[in-house]
Amino acid sequence: MTLHHGTLSFTGKGWSTRWQRRRGAALVAGLALVCGGASAVTAATAITAITPPTQAETGPGGKDHRHAEVRISQGGSGYNAYYVFEPAAPRPASAPLVVITHGYMEFAGYSMHKDLIMHTVRQGNVVIYPRWQTFVWTPCAGSFNSERCMASAAKGILDGIGFLKADPTRVQPELDKTSYFGFSFGAVITANLVNRWASLKLPQPRVIFLDEPHDGGLQGPTEPALDKDLSGIPSTALIQCHVGEKGVISEKNKAMSSCNTLFPRLGHVPESNKNLVMAYTDSHGSPALKSTHGISDSRTIDAYDHRFIWKAFDAMRSCALEGRDCEHGMGDTPEHRSNGVWSDGVPVRPLKVQTQGPIAP
């Protein structure tokens, strides 16, 4: 992976990685044949270790990207900054807009959701990443003065849109095809933004994915930073809210936090348009797939990223905008619940999918 003049290229990375793995496997196999005895057993065990699912070749969450490169731009300053990511090679004239909002404690850059961003852009979308925080209490401290963080995120989104629209050589955002993704406190911010989209003059949400919304619990366990009335969220939008088995709701006195606080406020949204989902920890192989807070965080990419988060978010957008892949992103379907299979053919523990709350292990 290389960065040249603001363009990120992925050409060749997959081949290099696969060649190294094949060379390593061949070396281990050769040692097993030469050494024999205990060494052979150890080498054979290493070769047959049970490993997590790899990324699918095609389909939602898969490797079959439409674009080979990503053009990266940065604008604004401080906690009113933003990043814009455009698909390139080839460069489309326009593309659907996706807003991805980071969680608490990311003070610079975009590493928290780098891989989700790159996958989403290379699938043919423009991504705006509002940089709404520069320190623990700047511009807000969790649920304290949370409106300041809301204002920063909204400004970053609007300024990012303005940046693209002011330059005809940029990929123009298709604002009528806008989706939103938020993690942790960023998911609380996202829920409030899409609830107030009309008054804030933000694009109307078509798809909303909320990964473990949580405001930190400093003022109580039921997300006081979240708007009490969420009736401003369009009933036509597709909404998915995820909690991990070992995430926020597993903490002491927080069983009704996160999505279990948010979901009852979506009574105006028909059940066909909303899902409350849970991922479970699965230790069948190594490394284990964990359901702790931060399943979409780029610092640990695993099957729960590409087989769940990326797959479902891709499919939700395809469903809302093109009427396809709905079974992979919404509903209590085998395709939606599936997280792939371990290398020995055993299915990864599937998602739990509900249309009503609360959800629990």
N, C-alpha and C positions, 0 to 999 in steps of 0.2 A: 504494500500500500504506500503510495507516494503522494506528496502534496507539491504541486507546481503552480505558482502564480494564482493561488486561490482555487485551483481545481484539484479535487481528490480523485485519484484513479485507483481502481481495484483490479486492473488487468493483471493477470498472472498470479495473483496471490493464491487462489485455490489450487492451481496446478503445482506450485511450489510446495504447499503444505501437504498435498496428497503424495507427492514424490518422496518427501522426507519421511512420511509415515510408512510408505511401502519399503523404503530402504531400511528403516528401523526394524520393521517386522521381519524382513529377510535376514538381517543380522542376528536377531534373537533366535530365529529358526535355525540358522547355521550353528550358533553356539550350542543349541540343544542337541544337534546331531553329533557335534564334535566332542562335547564334554561328557554326555551321557549321565546316568545315575541321577543324583539329587539335582544337579544343575539342569539336566534335561527336564525334570519335573517342574522346576521353578520357571524355566523359560516357557514351557508349554502352558503353565498356569497364566503367565503374563499374556500370552497370545490369546487365550480363551477367556480373559476377564470380561465380566458383564459390563457393558458400557451404555451410556444413555443414547437416546435417538439422535441421529444427525439431522441437519436441516433437510427438508424435503427438496427434491429437485425442481418440482413444479407446483403450481397451485398457490393458494393463500399462504403466506409465510415462507414461500419457497425461494430457490436460488435463481429462478428464471426472470431476472430483472430486465426491464426494457431499456435501461440507460446504464452506460459503463462508468460515467463520471458524475461528480457532484461539484457544483460551483458554490463556494462559501463566501458570504459577505457579512460584515459586522457594521452596526451603526448605533447611534445614541451613545450615552455615557452613564457611568455609575449604575444605579438600580433602575434607570430608564433605558438601558441598552437592549439590543436585540441581535439575533443572528438570522440570516436568511439563507436557505439552502435551495438551490435550483437544480433540476435534472439536466444533464448534458451528455453529449455523445450518444445519441443525437439530442440537440436542444429543441424542445417543442416550443411553439409560439405561446401556448398557454397550458395550464395544468390545474387540477383541483388543489385547493389550499388545505393544508393540515397545520393546526396549531398544537405544538407539544410544549407543555409547561412542566418545568423541573420541580423537584421537591425541595424541602428545607435543607440548608447547609451546603448549597452549591453557590459559591461566591464569585466564580469566574468560569469562563469557558462553557463547554457543553458536554463534558465527559459523562455526566450522569445518564444521558440518553443518546450517546453518540451512535450506537449500533442501530437502535430503533430509528433514529433520524436517517441514517444512511440507507437503510433498507427501504424506508418509506419513500424517500426521494427517488431512489433508483427504480422504484415501482411506478414512477410517473407522477409525482406530486411535488408541489412547492411546500416547504416547511418553514414556518416562522417559529422561532424559539425565544420568547421574551425572557430577558435576564433581569428578574425582578428583585434580586437580593445581592448585597455586597458584604454583609456581616451578619452576625447572629441576630442583632436587633435593628438592622438597617435594611429596609425602611420600617419594618415592624418586627415585633417579638412574638412570633406565633399568633395566637388569637388576640393578643394585646395590640390595639391599633391596626388590625388586619386590613382595614380599608386602605391604608397606605400601600400595602403590597398589592392589593387589588388594582389600585390606580396605576402602579408601576407596570403591572402585567398588561393592563388594557392599553397603556401608552405604547409599550413595546410592540404589541400586535398591530395597532393602527399605524405606528411609524414604519414598521416593516412593510405593511401593505403600501403605504405612501411611497416608500423607497422603490418598490417594484413598479408601481404605476407611473412614476415620474420618468422612467427610462424604458423606451420601447425596445431596447436590445435585451432586456431582461425577460425571463419567462413570466408572463402575466398570470396573476392568480385568478382562478375562476371562483369568485366569491359566492356564487350560488351553489357551490359544491364544497362547502367548508366542513371539516371535521375537527374535533378537539380531543386531545389526550392530556391527562394530568395525573401526576403521581404524588401521593402523600399530601403535604400541604398544598402542593401544586394542583392536586385533584380538588381540594376544597375551593381554591381560587378558580379553577376551571368551572366547577359547578355554579359558583356565583356569577362568573362572567357569562355563561350561556343562559343563566336565569335572567340576566339584565342586558342581554345582547341588544335589544331594541333601544333602550335608553343610552347605552354606551356607544351605539352606532357600530357595533361589531357585526361581522357576517352572521347570518342565521345558521345555527348548527344543524347539520344533517345527521351527523354521527357524533356520539360522545362516549369516550372510554375513560373510566375513572378507576385507577389502580390504588387501592388502599387509601382512600381519602382520610386524612387525619391532621388536626391542627396542633397536635402536641399535648393536648390535655391539660394545659396549664391553668385553665379556668373551669375545668370539669371534663368528664369523660364523653360527653355527647356532642362534640364538635361545635362549640359556641360560635366559632368564626363562620360557620355555614349559615347561609340565608335560611330563616325560619320558614319562609314561604317560597317554594320553588316552582310555583305555577307559571312563571315566565318561560320555563323551558318548553319549547314547542312539543306538543303531543305527537307530532309526526316524526320527531327525531328518533333514531335508534340509540338506545342507551344500554351500556353494560357497566356494572360496578363489581369490582373484584376485591375479595378479602382472602388472605392466606390462612390456612388452618393454624399456623404458628405465627400469624401476624398480629395486628393491633387487637383484634377481638379476643386473642388468647391471653392478653395481659390482665392483671388483677383489676376487677371492677370495670372492664372495658368491653364486656360482651355485647353491649348495645351501642358501641362506638362505630366509627367508619361507615361502611355501607348500611349497617343496621340502623344508624341514625338517619342517613340520607334517603334510603329507599322508600320509607313510608311517606315521604313528602312528594312522591311521584305518582300520587293517586290519580292524577288527570291523564297520565300516559297509559294507553292500553297495554295489557299484558303482552300482546304480540310484539310490542316495540321496546320491551325492557327485560333485562336479565340481571339477576343477582347470582354471582358465581363464586365458587371457592376452589382453590387448588390445594392439594394435600402434599405433605412431604412423602417422598417415595425413596426408600433406601435399598431397593432390590439390587442395584448395581452400584458402581463407583465411577465418578463421584455421585453422591446422592442428589436427588432433586429436592430442593428445600422450598418450603412455603412460608418463609419468614417475610417480614416487611421489606419490600424492595425487590420484588420479583422481576420488575422491568428495568432495574438498574443495570447499566452497561458494565459495571465493574465485575460482574459474574454472569457471563453469557452461557446459557445452557438450553436444554430442550424446552424449558418453560418460557423462554423468550420466543424462539422461532416456531415452536409447535403449539403455543398457546397465545401469548400476547400479540406477536406479529401476525399469526394466522387469523385470529379473531378480528383484530383491527382491520386487516386487509379485507377480510370477508364482509365485515360490516359496511365498509365503504363501497365495495362492489355491489352489495345488496341494495344499499340506499340510492346509489347513483346509477347503477346499471341493471338492477333486478336479478343479479346472479350471485352464486356462492352463499346464499342466505343461510343454508344449513350448516356451514362451517363457522358462522359467526354469531348466530342467534338461535334461540330455542333449545329445548332439551333433546337434542338430536345426537346420534352416535358421532357424527362428524364434528360437532361442536365440543362434545365432552372429551373426545380423544386427544391425548397428548403424545401419540406415537407409541412405539414399542422398544423395549430394551433389546440389546444385541442378541439375546437368546430367544427372542420372540415373545416374551412376556409383556403384555400391555402395561404402560405406565398408568398409575392410578388415575382414573378419569376425573374431570371436573364435576363438581356438584352444581347443578343449574336450577334456579328457582325463578318464579315470576312474582313471588311475594316474600316479604321478610317476616321475621329475622332468619338469618342463616347461621348454622352452627355445625361443628364437625360431627 
